């Protein structure tokens, strides 16, 4: 970003120099063409050469400015890709956690069913099944919160734009 600002300053300075050179040409009174033509021709040639040099410099600076803006845009895209990758990783971790908890819940329910079928109702099995079920609900809630955070992150630029409009 600092490089873009520097390039903009240089372009503005170059344009000012060009403008001053043109103003000097316009403000100089035009005398009758000298007979020999040797005095006016070199000054005119020098000014044209300087003008061409300034135009060339301006074109180079504008090309560098465009390149810097393109790099900046690519940097913004890379930041967005990195953020989305991080969100995806977080969702993957939450999904793995939810799968583990659900597998544990299925095991506890199967153990509870087996005990019920055998006529044994143990309060410890019921408590363990309830704890696993609560953990499954927590995992589901965390997964939903991660999804909501992702949605909010996607909407945030639009909400900021709407507030500023």
C-alpha positions as CSV (number, residue, x, y, z in Angstrom):
1,X,0.0,0.0,0.0
2,X,2.9,2.3,0.8
3,X,4.4,1.6,-2.6
4,X,1.2,2.6,-4.3
5,X,1.1,5.9,-2.4
6,X,4.7,6.5,-3.4
7,X,4.0,5.8,-7.0
8,X,1.0,8.1,-6.9
9,X,3.1,10.9,-5.5
10,X,5.7,10.4,-8.2
11,X,3.1,10.4,-11.0
12,X,1.6,13.6,-9.5
13,X,5.1,15.3,-9.4
14,X,5.8,14.2,-13.0
15,X,2.4,15.6,-14.2
16,X,3.2,18.9,-12.3
17,X,6.6,19.2,-14.1
18,X,4.9,18.5,-17.4
19,X,2.3,21.2,-16.7
20,X,4.9,23.7,-15.7
21,X,6.9,23.0,-18.9
22,X,3.8,23.5,-21.0
23,X,2.9,26.7,-19.1
24,X,6.4,28.1,-19.8
25,X,6.0,27.3,-23.5
26,X,2.6,29.1,-23.6
27,X,3.8,32.1,-21.6
28,X,6.9,32.8,-23.7
29,X,6.1,35.4,-26.3
30,X,6.5,34.1,-29.8
31,X,9.0,36.2,-31.7
32,X,9.3,36.3,-35.4
33,X,11.1,33.3,-36.7
34,X,14.8,34.1,-36.7
35,X,16.6,34.1,-40.0
36,X,19.2,31.6,-39.0
37,X,16.8,29.4,-36.9
38,X,19.6,28.1,-34.9
39,X,18.8,29.7,-31.5
40,X,15.0,28.7,-31.3
41,X,15.4,25.3,-32.8
42,X,17.7,23.8,-30.1
43,X,15.5,25.2,-27.3
44,X,12.4,23.8,-28.9
45,X,14.1,20.4,-29.4
46,X,15.3,20.3,-25.8
47,X,11.8,21.1,-24.5
48,X,10.2,18.4,-26.8
49,X,12.8,15.9,-25.6
50,X,12.0,16.8,-22.0
51,X,8.3,16.5,-22.6
52,X,8.8,13.0,-24.3
53,X,11.0,12.0,-21.3
54,X,8.3,13.1,-18.8
55,X,5.6,11.2,-20.9
56,X,7.7,8.1,-20.9
57,X,8.3,8.4,-17.1
58,X,4.6,8.9,-16.5
59,X,3.7,5.9,-18.6
60,X,6.2,3.8,-16.6
61,X,4.9,5.0,-13.3
62,X,1.3,4.3,-14.3
63,X,2.3,0.8,-15.4
64,X,4.0,0.2,-12.0
65,X,0.9,1.6,-10.2
66,X,-1.3,-0.8,-12.1
67,X,1.0,-3.7,-11.3
68,X,1.0,-2.7,-7.6
69,X,-2.8,-2.5,-7.5
70,X,-3.0,-6.0,-9.1
71,X,-0.6,-7.4,-6.5
72,X,-2.7,-5.8,-3.8
73,X,-5.9,-7.3,-5.2
74,X,-4.2,-10.7,-5.3
75,X,-3.1,-10.2,-1.7
76,X,-6.7,-9.5,-0.7
77,X,-7.9,-12.6,-2.5
78,X,-5.2,-14.6,-0.7
79,X,-6.3,-13.3,2.7
80,X,-9.9,-14.4,1.8
81,X,-8.7,-17.8,0.8
82,X,-6.7,-18.2,4.0
83,X,-9.7,-17.1,6.1
84,X,-12.0,-19.5,4.3
85,X,-9.5,-22.4,4.7
86,X,-9.3,-21.7,8.4
87,X,-13.1,-21.7,8.7
88,X,-13.2,-25.0,6.8
89,X,-10.6,-26.5,9.1
90,X,-12.6,-25.4,12.1
91,X,-15.7,-27.0,10.7
92,X,-13.9,-30.2,10.0
93,X,-12.7,-30.4,13.6
94,X,-16.2,-29.8,14.9
95,X,-17.5,-32.4,12.6
96,X,-14.9,-35.0,13.8
97,X,-15.8,-34.2,17.4
98,X,-19.5,-34.6,16.6
99,X,-18.9,-38.0,15.0
100,X,-16.9,-39.2,18.0
101,X,-19.6,-38.1,20.4
102,X,-22.3,-39.7,18.3
103,X,-20.4,-43.0,18.2
104,X,-20.0,-42.9,21.9
105,X,-23.7,-42.1,22.3
106,X,-24.6,-45.1,20.1
107,X,-22.4,-47.3,22.3
108,X,-24.0,-46.1,25.5
109,X,-27.5,-46.5,24.2
110,X,-26.7,-50.0,23.0
111,X,-25.3,-50.8,26.5
112,X,-28.4,-49.3,28.1
113,X,-30.7,-51.4,25.8
114,X,-28.8,-54.5,26.6
115,X,-29.2,-53.9,30.3
116,X,-32.9,-53.1,29.9
117,X,-33.4,-56.3,27.9
118,X,-31.7,-58.3,30.6
119,X,-33.9,-56.7,33.2
120,X,-31.0,-54.8,34.8
121,X,-31.6,-51.2,35.1
122,X,-28.5,-49.6,36.5
123,X,-28.6,-45.9,37.4
124,X,-24.9,-45.6,36.4
125,X,-25.6,-46.7,32.8
126,X,-28.5,-44.2,32.6
127,X,-26.3,-41.4,34.0
128,X,-23.5,-42.2,31.5
129,X,-26.0,-42.3,28.6
130,X,-27.4,-38.9,29.6
131,X,-23.9,-37.4,29.9
132,X,-23.0,-38.7,26.4
133,X,-26.2,-37.3,25.0
134,X,-25.5,-33.9,26.6
135,X,-22.1,-34.0,25.1
136,X,-23.6,-34.7,21.7
137,X,-26.0,-31.8,22.1
138,X,-23.0,-29.5,23.0
139,X,-21.1,-30.7,20.0
140,X,-24.1,-30.0,17.7
141,X,-24.4,-26.6,19.2
142,X,-20.7,-25.8,18.7
143,X,-21.0,-27.0,15.1
144,X,-24.0,-24.7,14.6
145,X,-22.1,-21.8,16.1
146,X,-19.2,-22.3,13.8
147,X,-21.6,-22.3,10.8
148,X,-23.2,-19.1,12.1
149,X,-19.8,-17.5,12.5
150,X,-19.0,-18.4,8.9
151,X,-22.2,-16.9,7.7
152,X,-21.7,-13.8,9.7
153,X,-18.1,-13.4,8.4
154,X,-19.4,-13.7,4.8
155,X,-22.1,-11.1,5.5
156,X,-19.9,-8.7,7.4
157,X,-18.5,-6.9,4.3
158,X,-22.0,-6.4,2.9
159,X,-23.3,-5.1,6.3
160,X,-20.4,-2.6,6.5
161,X,-21.0,-1.5,3.0
162,X,-24.8,-1.0,3.7
163,X,-24.0,1.0,6.9
164,X,-21.6,3.3,4.9
165,X,-24.0,3.8,2.1
